[in-house]
Amino acid sequence: MRDYGGDITCTLNSTPYVLTEIPSFDLDPFEKGELVNADRSVDRTLTPAAGKVSVTFRDRGENWGDVANGGPYVVSLVEPQTGASHTINRMRFGGRASVNRVSGEVTGLEMLFDTRDYLRRG
């Protein structure tokens, strides 16, 4: 398992889970693209997008199919180094859970949510 100085505590509807690496947060509510016009001028396009948090869990024998297909969840994440807390309401998982029995990690899942349902403190 990766060691960055401590595991992040994560709860899904008050059930504790452990993340083995610092999650990556994508909180931009829009995907940006380009549109080239007939006169070769370029415009920007905005498409609504879900918030995403890429996560790697520690496998402790959970049924990851049930966890990944469940929800919606109320999520709480606490970073041990900074004390920052993240709360996400109405989160569902995207992707497919892949359990590595050698490393003890579960990868392949992203937390998906409306960016208005995210709150960070600290």
C-alpha positions as CSV (number, residue, x, y, z in Angstrom):
1,M,0.0,0.0,0.0
2,R,1.1,3.6,-0.6
3,D,2.3,5.4,2.5
4,Y,1.8,9.1,2.5
5,G,1.8,9.6,6.3
6,G,-1.6,8.2,7.3
7,D,-4.9,6.7,6.1
8,I,-7.8,9.0,5.4
9,T,-11.0,8.1,7.3
10,C,-14.0,7.9,5.1
11,T,-17.6,7.2,6.1
12,L,-20.4,6.2,3.7
13,N,-23.8,6.7,5.5
14,S,-21.9,6.5,8.8
15,T,-20.2,3.1,7.9
16,P,-16.4,3.5,8.2
17,Y,-14.0,2.7,5.3
18,V,-10.3,3.5,4.9
19,L,-8.7,5.3,1.9
20,T,-5.1,4.3,1.2
21,E,-4.1,7.4,-0.7
22,I,-5.0,11.0,-0.8
23,P,-8.0,11.4,-3.0
24,S,-8.0,13.5,-6.1
25,F,-10.9,16.1,-6.2
26,D,-12.4,17.4,-9.4
27,L,-14.9,20.0,-8.4
28,D,-15.4,22.0,-11.6
29,P,-19.1,22.0,-12.5
30,F,-18.3,22.3,-16.2
31,E,-16.4,20.4,-18.9
32,K,-14.9,22.9,-21.2
33,G,-14.5,22.4,-24.9
34,E,-14.0,24.4,-28.1
35,L,-16.2,25.1,-31.1
36,V,-14.6,26.3,-34.3
37,N,-16.8,28.5,-36.4
38,A,-17.0,28.7,-40.2
39,D,-14.9,31.9,-40.1
40,R,-12.2,30.0,-38.1
41,S,-12.9,31.9,-34.9
42,V,-13.1,29.8,-31.8
43,D,-15.7,29.7,-29.1
44,R,-15.6,27.9,-25.7
45,T,-18.4,25.5,-24.9
46,L,-19.5,24.6,-21.3
47,T,-21.2,21.3,-20.6
48,P,-22.5,20.6,-17.1
49,A,-20.4,17.9,-15.3
50,A,-20.5,15.9,-12.1
51,G,-18.0,16.5,-9.3
52,K,-15.6,13.5,-9.0
53,V,-13.3,12.2,-6.4
54,S,-11.0,9.4,-7.4
55,V,-10.5,7.0,-4.5
56,T,-8.5,4.0,-3.5
57,F,-9.9,2.0,-0.6
58,R,-8.3,-0.6,1.7
59,D,-10.0,-4.0,1.2
60,R,-11.2,-5.4,4.5
61,G,-13.4,-8.1,2.9
62,E,-16.4,-5.9,2.0
63,N,-18.7,-6.8,-0.8
64,W,-17.5,-4.1,-3.1
65,G,-20.2,-4.8,-5.7
66,D,-22.9,-3.9,-3.1
67,V,-20.9,-0.9,-1.9
68,A,-20.4,0.4,-5.5
69,N,-24.0,-0.2,-6.5
70,G,-25.5,1.3,-3.3
71,G,-26.3,4.8,-2.4
72,P,-27.0,7.6,-2.5
73,Y,-24.4,8.1,0.2
74,V,-23.6,10.9,2.6
75,V,-19.8,10.9,2.6
76,S,-17.4,12.3,5.2
77,L,-13.6,12.4,4.5
78,V,-11.1,13.7,7.0
79,E,-7.4,14.3,6.1
80,P,-5.1,13.4,9.0
81,Q,-2.3,15.7,8.0
82,T,-4.3,18.9,7.7
83,G,-7.5,18.2,9.6
84,A,-9.5,19.3,6.5
85,S,-12.9,17.7,6.3
86,H,-14.9,17.1,3.2
87,T,-18.7,16.3,3.2
88,I,-20.6,15.1,0.1
89,N,-24.3,14.6,0.0
90,R,-26.1,12.3,-2.4
91,M,-23.0,10.7,-3.8
92,R,-23.0,7.6,-6.0
93,F,-20.1,5.6,-7.4
94,G,-19.0,5.5,-11.0
95,G,-16.6,3.0,-12.5
96,R,-16.0,-0.7,-11.5
97,A,-14.4,-1.9,-8.3
98,S,-11.2,-3.8,-8.9
99,V,-9.9,-5.6,-5.8
100,N,-6.2,-6.4,-5.7
101,R,-5.8,-9.2,-3.1
102,V,-2.0,-8.8,-3.1
103,S,-1.8,-5.1,-2.3
104,G,-5.1,-5.0,-0.4
105,E,-6.4,-2.1,-2.4
106,V,-9.7,-1.4,-4.2
107,T,-9.3,0.8,-7.2
108,G,-11.5,1.8,-10.2
109,L,-14.2,3.8,-8.4
110,E,-15.0,7.5,-8.5
111,M,-17.4,9.3,-6.2
112,L,-19.9,11.2,-8.4
113,F,-22.0,14.1,-7.1
114,D,-23.5,17.5,-7.8
115,T,-20.8,20.0,-7.0
116,R,-23.4,22.0,-5.0
117,D,-23.6,19.0,-2.6
118,Y,-19.9,19.3,-1.6
119,L,-18.5,21.2,1.4
120,R,-14.9,21.5,2.6
121,R,-13.9,22.8,6.1
122,G,-10.3,23.5,7.1
